[in-house]
Structure formats: C-alpha cells, structure tokens
Amino acid sequence: MERHDVIVVGGGAGGLAAASSLRRAGLPALVLEAESEPGASWRRRYDRVRLHTPRGLSSLPGAPIPRRYGRWVAREDLVTYFTGFAASEQLEVRTGVRVERIDAAEHGWRLTTTAGPLAAQTVIVASGDCIHPRVPDWPGLEGFTGKLIHSSQYRNPAPFRGMDVLVVGAGNSGSEIACDVLEGGATRSRLSVRTPPQILPRTIAGVPVQRVMLGVSRMPDRYFDRVVRTIQRLTLPDLEAKGLPRPQMGIRDSVALTGTVPIVDVGIIDAVRAGRVGIVAAVAGFDGPEVLLADGSRVAPDAVIAATGFRAGLDEMVGHLDVLRPDGKPIHSNGEPAASGLWFIGFRSAKVSQLHQLGRAARSVASQIARRPV
C-alpha cells in the first residue's frame, strides 16, 4: 500500500493552504482532489460570482492574488489563481481521486479512495462543507408543477427570462440570484425569508467591510455585536416595511449558534427598497402549481430556486469515527485535532472572511503537525 506522512483531502482553498504551509515547514503532503483541478468547486458556481472579500484578504499563504484581477476577484480568475498556486508551490495534487472512507490503522490512517487504498500518519480533511445540495422535504414538493432547481444548479438568468421566480433562502447566494434573475429578464423576483438575515454593506467609506470587521473583531466579545449593530444602523436603511426587519440576534451569536454568515450587499438592499425584489415568508409546502408560505399566503411562481444550503457529506467518510457533531460537521475544526492525527479545516463559519480564516487555520494546523514528536 502506498504510504505518505501527510495526506490532505480536498484541493480547494483550505487544502492548498494546508499543503503549502506544511511544505514550507519541511513536511510535504499529498493532496487528493475529487475533481479535475484545484479549486474546481468554484468553477461550478454561477456566472456572476465574485469574491465578497477583497483580494488582499482572500489570498493563500505567501502568494498574493495578482492585482490585475481587481479588488473583487471573479470566479474564473480565482480558479486560475488556485491552479497557479498549486504549481508554483510545487504541491503534489492528484486530481480525480475521491476519498470514500477513512479508517484508523496501526500507524495512522487508511484511506479508501477511488484510485485504491492509501495510508498516512496524519490526515487533514479540507473537502469543504458545500458538497451535497440540501433541499428541504417540503410537503407536496413532488407535486409541484413548476420548475425547481437547487442554487448549485443555477448558472445564469437566461433560462428564467420571462418567468415569475421565487428564490428560497436569504443567504449570499439567494440574495444575489434574486437580483440576477430580475436583471436577466424575469418578470418577477421574490425572495423567501425564514429568518431575517444579517446584512453588511460591501464597503464603508470606500473601505471593504471585512477590513473594518477585522478591526472590530479584536474587541472583547461583549462589544462586537454592539459595534456591528451601530455600523448596520448607520450604513443600511430600515427595510422592515418591505418585509425585511433587522434581526434580533447579533452577528457573533448568529454565526456561533446557527452557522449562518452575514450577507454582503451587492445589490439586494436597493432591489428590496425599490420593490424590484419582493420579500415573502418562509416556504411551508407546495400544492400543485402553488407554493404555500408560513404566513398562510400562497404564490404561484413559474420557477423555484432553492438556495437552501448544503451538507458537508462527511458521514460516509468519517461518520464511524465519532468525530462529527449531530449536524454532520466535525467536533473540532481549524485548530485542534478531532482525533490523534486527524484534522479538519474549513468547517467553521467565519464572522468576517472565510478565506482569511482558512489561511490562518491552515498555518496553525501545519505548525502543530510539524512540531509533533517523530
């Protein structure tokens, strides 16, 4: 059986950052990527996607994203950056290899993969938590006569031109898609909201909001939400009359308790304020061509786009190792091992910038692994 000191599962941002940090510490790692290229999951995202974090906070360790990609990096440019990063860092990335199961072994771990078994003393799982699209089991869903897709299947608004569209889920993807379909020719766009989202402006006085939030995050926890609420009140309009009230819970508690991250406004505020995107209640079920809403009302869209999140899909891989929480995410991630020699990176929501957090976590984990007793 082929043996390695360290194997990293996943060739996205977290996996590449971990492998690079390990190599710089003198400990090369093998990266296994299930798809055809590093960062391939970004290639599948919808056409208008750009990073919500500025270029300077989105780079992998030791390799700034080129200035030519602009402040807000586009999807294709990000994938090009990841591919170039793997090459320039001389990382060993094997693409098209899916890890199906990880088992404890006498001297570390045994990995069952689509390319055969592998062994490693240490394994870092960085496969990401956006693997399996999740669509709620709404009553009557199977009888819906309109078009229904998950947001992971959405590419651009062309197929929805001339349609009445309902987007379900007020996260970053849902809010952007609701604007995108309208700008692309949908006759109507509505956003179904279960819990009022946290919203932040993209910039404050020209400064990317994540840089402001990084400064605020250094404050004691008891001040964080208070300061952020003040920022929201001063920079964003009150949309309660439009069906989008300010959330009762602060951002820190929202991330910690629900795992949801704030929406960075790239158009949804103006669209809702102007009435171009309508806000409706949460989806309760379906009845033929109609969607039943939690407030008792009904709508009859031509198409429903479910921006309802993902499952990490770790159960099949490591569910038998007693390292997962009831929600399917690792008990420990980004800083301490879930088991001896088994680490997870990238399964914890970030208050400020997910890519920035991934880079910090990768450096921390690599440093701890490099210091382990031989």
VEXDREN-2710 file (C-alpha; in Angstrom, 1 decimal):
% VEXDREN-2710
k/r/px/py/pz
1/MET/0.0/0.0/0.0
2/GLU/1.3/3.5/-0.9
3/ARG/2.2/5.4/2.3
4/HIS/2.6/9.1/3.0
5/ASP/3.4/11.2/6.0
6/VAL/0.5/13.6/5.5
7/ILE/-2.5/13.4/3.2
8/VAL/-4.8/16.3/2.6
9/VAL/-8.3/15.5/1.5
10/GLY/-9.5/18.3/-0.8
11/GLY/-7.8/20.6/-3.2
12/GLY/-9.7/23.8/-2.5
13/ALA/-8.5/26.9/-0.7
14/GLY/-8.2/25.1/2.7
15/GLY/-6.4/22.1/1.3
16/LEU/-4.0/24.0/-0.8
17/ALA/-3.2/26.4/2.1
18/ALA/-2.5/23.5/4.4
19/ALA/-0.3/21.7/2.0
20/SER/1.7/24.8/1.2
21/SER/2.1/25.6/4.9
22/LEU/3.3/22.1/5.5
23/ARG/5.8/22.2/2.6
24/ARG/7.2/25.5/4.0
25/ALA/7.6/23.7/7.3
26/GLY/9.6/20.9/5.6
27/LEU/6.8/18.4/5.6
28/PRO/5.5/17.7/2.1
29/ALA/1.9/16.4/1.8
30/LEU/-0.1/14.6/-0.9
31/VAL/-3.3/16.5/-1.8
32/LEU/-6.3/14.4/-3.1
33/GLU/-8.8/16.3/-5.1
34/ALA/-12.0/14.5/-6.3
35/GLU/-12.5/16.8/-9.3
36/SER/-10.4/17.7/-12.3
37/GLU/-8.5/20.7/-11.0
38/PRO/-7.6/22.5/-7.7
39/GLY/-10.5/24.7/-6.6
40/ALA/-12.8/23.1/-9.1
41/SER/-15.9/23.7/-6.9
42/TRP/-15.7/27.4/-7.8
43/ARG/-15.9/26.6/-11.5
44/ARG/-19.5/25.3/-10.9
45/ARG/-20.7/28.5/-9.3
46/TYR/-23.0/30.9/-11.1
47/ASP/-21.5/33.2/-13.7
48/ARG/-21.7/36.5/-11.9
49/VAL/-19.9/35.3/-8.8
50/ARG/-17.1/37.4/-7.4
51/LEU/-15.5/37.1/-4.0
52/HIS/-17.2/39.2/-1.4
53/THR/-13.9/39.6/0.4
54/PRO/-11.3/41.9/-1.2
55/ARG/-8.3/40.5/-3.0
56/GLY/-5.9/41.3/-0.1
57/LEU/-7.9/39.2/2.4
58/SER/-8.5/36.3/0.0
59/SER/-5.0/35.2/-0.9
60/LEU/-3.5/31.8/0.2
61/PRO/-0.5/32.0/2.5
62/GLY/2.6/33.5/0.9
63/ALA/1.1/34.2/-2.5
64/PRO/-0.9/37.4/-3.0
65/ILE/-3.6/37.3/-5.7
66/PRO/-2.4/39.3/-8.7
67/ARG/-3.6/42.9/-8.8
68/ARG/-4.8/42.5/-12.3
69/TYR/-7.8/40.5/-11.0
70/GLY/-9.1/43.6/-9.3
71/ARG/-10.4/44.2/-5.8
72/TRP/-13.3/41.7/-6.1
73/VAL/-12.0/38.6/-7.8
74/ALA/-14.2/36.8/-10.4
75/ARG/-14.9/33.1/-10.3
76/GLU/-12.7/32.2/-13.3
77/ASP/-9.8/34.3/-12.1
78/LEU/-9.9/32.6/-8.7
79/VAL/-9.7/29.1/-10.2
80/THR/-6.8/30.2/-12.3
81/TYR/-5.1/31.5/-9.2
82/PHE/-5.6/28.2/-7.3
83/THR/-4.2/26.2/-10.2
84/GLY/-1.2/28.5/-10.5
85/PHE/-0.7/28.4/-6.7
86/ALA/-0.5/24.6/-6.7
87/ALA/2.1/24.7/-9.5
88/SER/4.2/27.5/-8.1
89/GLU/4.3/25.9/-4.6
90/GLN/5.2/22.6/-6.2
91/LEU/2.4/20.8/-4.4
92/GLU/1.6/17.2/-5.2
93/VAL/-2.1/17.3/-6.2
94/ARG/-3.7/14.2/-7.5
95/THR/-7.0/15.1/-9.2
96/GLY/-9.9/12.8/-10.0
97/VAL/-9.3/10.9/-6.7
98/ARG/-12.2/10.7/-4.3
99/VAL/-11.7/9.6/-0.7
100/GLU/-14.6/7.3/0.2
101/ARG/-13.7/6.3/3.8
102/ILE/-11.0/6.9/6.4
103/ASP/-10.2/4.2/9.0
104/ALA/-7.9/4.1/11.9
105/ALA/-4.8/1.9/11.3
106/GLU/-1.9/0.7/13.3
107/HIS/0.4/3.6/12.3
108/GLY/-2.0/6.3/11.5
109/TRP/-4.9/6.1/8.9
110/ARG/-6.0/4.1/6.0
111/LEU/-7.9/5.9/3.2
112/THR/-10.1/4.1/0.8
113/THR/-10.1/6.0/-2.5
114/THR/-11.4/5.6/-6.0
115/ALA/-7.8/5.0/-7.0
116/GLY/-7.1/2.4/-4.4
117/PRO/-6.1/2.4/-0.7
118/LEU/-3.6/4.8/0.7
119/ALA/-2.0/5.1/4.2
120/ALA/-0.9/8.2/6.1
121/GLN/0.3/9.0/9.6
122/THR/-1.7/12.3/9.5
123/VAL/-4.8/13.2/7.6
124/ILE/-6.2/16.7/7.1
125/VAL/-9.8/16.8/5.8
126/ALA/-10.4/20.0/3.9
127/SER/-13.1/18.9/1.5
128/GLY/-15.4/21.8/2.3
129/ASP/-18.9/21.9/3.7
130/CYS/-20.7/22.7/0.4
131/ILE/-20.6/19.2/-1.1
132/HIS/-24.2/17.8/-1.2
133/PRO/-27.0/20.2/-2.1
134/ARG/-29.8/20.2/0.5
135/VAL/-33.4/20.7/-0.4
136/PRO/-35.9/20.5/2.5
137/ASP/-38.5/17.8/2.3
138/TRP/-41.4/20.2/1.9
139/PRO/-44.9/18.7/2.0
140/GLY/-46.3/18.4/-1.6
141/LEU/-42.9/19.1/-3.2
142/GLU/-43.2/16.1/-5.6
143/GLY/-46.5/17.5/-7.0
144/PHE/-45.1/21.0/-7.8
145/THR/-45.8/21.6/-11.5
146/GLY/-43.3/24.4/-12.0
147/LYS/-39.6/24.3/-12.5
148/LEU/-37.5/23.7/-9.3
149/ILE/-33.7/23.6/-9.0
150/HIS/-31.1/23.9/-6.2
151/SER/-29.0/27.1/-6.3
152/SER/-25.9/24.8/-7.1
153/GLN/-27.5/24.2/-10.5
154/TYR/-28.0/27.9/-11.3
155/ARG/-25.6/29.4/-13.8
156/ASN/-27.2/32.5/-15.2
157/PRO/-30.6/34.0/-15.7
158/ALA/-31.2/33.1/-19.3
159/PRO/-33.4/30.0/-18.6
160/PHE/-35.6/32.2/-16.4
161/ARG/-36.3/35.1/-18.8
162/GLY/-40.0/35.9/-18.8
163/MET/-40.7/33.8/-15.7
164/ASP/-42.0/34.6/-12.2
165/VAL/-39.2/33.3/-10.0
166/LEU/-39.2/32.5/-6.3
167/VAL/-35.8/32.2/-4.6
168/VAL/-35.8/30.4/-1.3
169/GLY/-33.1/31.3/1.2
170/ALA/-31.8/34.7/2.2
171/GLY/-28.1/34.0/2.2
172/ASN/-25.4/35.4/-0.1
173/SER/-26.3/33.1/-3.0
174/GLY/-30.0/33.5/-2.6
175/SER/-29.9/37.3/-2.5
176/GLU/-27.6/37.5/-5.5
177/ILE/-29.6/35.1/-7.6
178/ALA/-32.8/37.0/-6.8
179/CYS/-31.2/40.1/-8.2
180/ASP/-29.6/38.3/-11.1
181/VAL/-32.8/36.7/-12.5
182/LEU/-34.5/40.1/-12.4
183/GLU/-31.7/41.8/-14.2
184/GLY/-31.7/39.0/-16.7
185/GLY/-35.3/39.4/-17.7
186/ALA/-37.5/37.6/-15.2
187/THR/-40.9/39.2/-15.0
188/ARG/-40.9/38.9/-11.2
189/SER/-38.4/38.0/-8.5
190/ARG/-39.3/37.2/-4.9
191/LEU/-37.1/36.1/-2.0
192/SER/-38.5/33.7/0.6
193/VAL/-37.0/34.5/4.0
194/ARG/-37.3/32.3/7.1
195/THR/-35.0/34.2/9.4
196/PRO/-34.2/37.9/8.8
197/PRO/-30.5/37.8/7.6
198/GLN/-27.6/39.8/8.9
199/ILE/-26.6/42.3/6.2
200/LEU/-23.4/44.3/5.8
201/PRO/-22.5/46.9/3.3
202/ARG/-19.8/45.9/0.8
203/THR/-17.7/48.9/1.7
204/ILE/-17.7/51.6/4.4
205/ALA/-16.4/55.0/3.2
206/GLY/-14.6/53.0/0.4
207/VAL/-13.0/50.5/2.8
208/PRO/-14.1/46.8/2.3
209/VAL/-16.3/45.9/5.2
210/GLN/-14.2/42.8/6.1
211/ARG/-11.2/45.1/6.9
212/VAL/-13.5/47.1/9.2
213/MET/-14.8/43.9/10.8
214/LEU/-11.3/42.5/11.4
215/GLY/-10.6/45.6/13.5
216/VAL/-13.9/45.2/15.3
217/SER/-13.3/41.5/15.9
218/ARG/-10.3/42.4/18.1
219/MET/-12.6/43.9/20.6
220/PRO/-13.9/41.9/23.5
221/ASP/-16.9/39.8/22.5
222/ARG/-19.3/41.9/24.6
223/TYR/-18.6/44.9/22.4
224/PHE/-18.5/43.1/19.0
225/ASP/-22.3/42.9/18.3
226/ARG/-22.9/46.3/19.8
227/VAL/-20.4/48.0/17.4
228/VAL/-21.6/46.0/14.4
229/ARG/-25.2/46.9/15.1
230/THR/-24.2/50.6/15.1
231/ILE/-22.4/50.1/11.7
232/GLN/-25.5/48.4/10.3
233/ARG/-27.8/51.2/11.6
234/LEU/-25.7/53.9/10.2
235/THR/-25.0/52.4/6.8
236/LEU/-28.1/50.4/5.9
237/PRO/-31.7/51.5/5.5
238/ASP/-34.5/50.1/7.6
239/LEU/-36.4/47.6/5.4
240/GLU/-38.9/46.4/7.9
241/ALA/-41.8/47.9/5.9
242/LYS/-40.6/45.9/2.9
243/GLY/-40.7/42.6/4.9
244/LEU/-37.0/42.5/5.9
245/PRO/-36.7/43.6/9.6
246/ARG/-33.4/43.8/11.3
247/PRO/-32.6/40.5/13.1
248/GLN/-32.9/40.3/16.8
249/MET/-29.7/38.3/17.2
250/GLY/-26.2/39.8/16.6
251/ILE/-23.8/38.6/14.1
252/ARG/-21.5/36.9/16.6
253/ASP/-24.4/34.9/18.0
254/SER/-25.8/34.2/14.5
255/VAL/-22.5/32.6/13.4
256/ALA/-22.0/30.7/16.6
257/LEU/-25.5/29.4/17.1
258/THR/-26.8/28.9/13.5
259/GLY/-23.6/28.8/11.4
260/THR/-25.1/31.4/9.1
261/VAL/-22.8/34.2/7.8
262/PRO/-23.8/37.8/7.0
263/ILE/-25.0/38.8/3.6
264/VAL/-22.6/41.3/1.9
265/ASP/-24.8/43.7/0.0
266/VAL/-24.0/43.7/-3.7
267/GLY/-27.5/44.9/-4.8
268/ILE/-30.1/43.3/-2.7
269/ILE/-30.7/46.3/-0.5
270/ASP/-31.5/48.7/-3.4
271/ALA/-33.6/46.0/-5.1
272/VAL/-35.7/45.4/-2.0
273/ARG/-36.0/49.1/-1.2
274/ALA/-37.2/49.8/-4.7
275/GLY/-39.6/46.9/-4.7
276/ARG/-37.9/45.1/-7.6
277/VAL/-37.3/42.1/-5.4
278/GLY/-40.2/41.2/-3.2
279/ILE/-39.8/39.6/0.3
280/VAL/-42.2/36.8/1.2
281/ALA/-42.4/34.4/4.2
282/ALA/-40.7/31.0/4.5
283/VAL/-41.9/28.2/2.4
284/ALA/-44.2/25.8/4.3
285/GLY/-45.1/23.4/1.4
286/PHE/-46.4/23.0/-2.1
287/ASP/-49.9/22.5/-3.6
288/GLY/-49.7/21.7/-7.3
289/PRO/-48.6/25.0/-9.0
290/GLU/-48.7/26.9/-5.8
291/VAL/-46.1/27.5/-3.0
292/LEU/-47.6/27.6/0.5
293/LEU/-46.0/30.2/2.8
294/ALA/-45.6/30.2/6.5
295/ASP/-47.9/33.3/6.9
296/GLY/-50.8/31.4/5.3
297/SER/-50.5/33.1/1.9
298/ARG/-49.8/31.4/-1.4
299/VAL/-47.8/32.3/-4.5
300/ALA/-47.7/30.6/-7.9
301/PRO/-44.2/31.1/-9.4
302/ASP/-43.1/29.6/-12.7
303/ALA/-39.8/28.6/-11.1
304/VAL/-38.4/28.0/-7.6
305/ILE/-34.6/28.2/-6.9
306/ALA/-33.8/26.6/-3.6
307/ALA/-30.8/28.4/-2.1
308/THR/-31.2/26.2/1.0
309/GLY/-27.6/25.2/1.7
310/PHE/-25.5/22.1/1.6
311/ARG/-24.5/19.1/3.7
312/ALA/-20.8/18.6/4.3
313/GLY/-21.1/14.9/3.3
314/LEU/-18.7/13.7/5.9
315/ASP/-20.9/10.9/7.3
316/GLU/-19.8/8.3/4.7
317/MET/-16.1/9.2/5.0
318/VAL/-15.7/9.6/8.8
319/GLY/-19.1/9.1/10.5
320/HIS/-18.0/5.9/12.1
321/LEU/-15.0/7.6/13.9
322/ASP/-17.1/9.5/16.4
323/VAL/-15.7/12.8/15.3
324/LEU/-18.8/14.5/14.0
325/ARG/-21.5/16.6/15.7
326/PRO/-25.2/15.8/15.2
327/ASP/-25.3/18.4/12.3
328/GLY/-22.6/16.4/10.4
329/LYS/-19.8/18.8/11.0
330/PRO/-16.6/18.0/12.8
331/ILE/-16.4/18.3/16.6
332/HIS/-13.2/20.2/16.2
333/SER/-12.0/22.2/13.2
334/ASN/-9.4/24.8/12.3
335/GLY/-7.3/24.5/15.4
336/GLU/-7.2/21.2/17.2
337/PRO/-7.3/17.5/16.1
338/ALA/-10.6/15.7/16.1
339/ALA/-8.6/12.5/16.8
340/SER/-4.9/11.7/17.0
341/GLY/-3.5/12.6/13.6
342/LEU/-6.9/13.6/12.1
343/TRP/-7.6/17.2/11.5
344/PHE/-10.4/19.2/9.8
345/ILE/-10.1/22.6/8.2
346/GLY/-12.8/24.8/6.7
347/PHE/-15.9/23.6/8.5
348/ARG/-16.4/26.5/10.8
349/SER/-18.3/29.6/9.7
350/ALA/-16.4/32.9/9.8
351/LYS/-17.7/36.2/11.2
352/VAL/-15.5/38.2/8.8
353/SER/-13.8/36.3/5.9
354/GLN/-13.9/32.6/5.2
355/LEU/-10.8/32.6/3.0
356/HIS/-8.9/34.7/5.5
357/GLN/-9.9/32.3/8.3
358/LEU/-8.9/29.3/6.2
359/GLY/-5.4/30.6/5.6
360/ARG/-4.9/31.3/9.4
361/ALA/-6.3/27.8/10.3
362/ALA/-4.0/26.1/7.7
363/ARG/-0.9/27.8/9.1
364/SER/-1.9/26.9/12.7
365/VAL/-2.6/23.2/11.9
366/ALA/0.6/22.9/9.8
367/SER/2.7/24.4/12.5
368/GLN/1.3/21.9/15.1
369/ILE/1.7/18.9/12.8
370/ALA/5.3/19.9/12.1
371/ARG/6.1/20.1/15.8
372/ARG/4.8/16.7/16.6
373/PRO/7.1/14.1/18.0
374/VAL/8.7/11.9/15.4
END
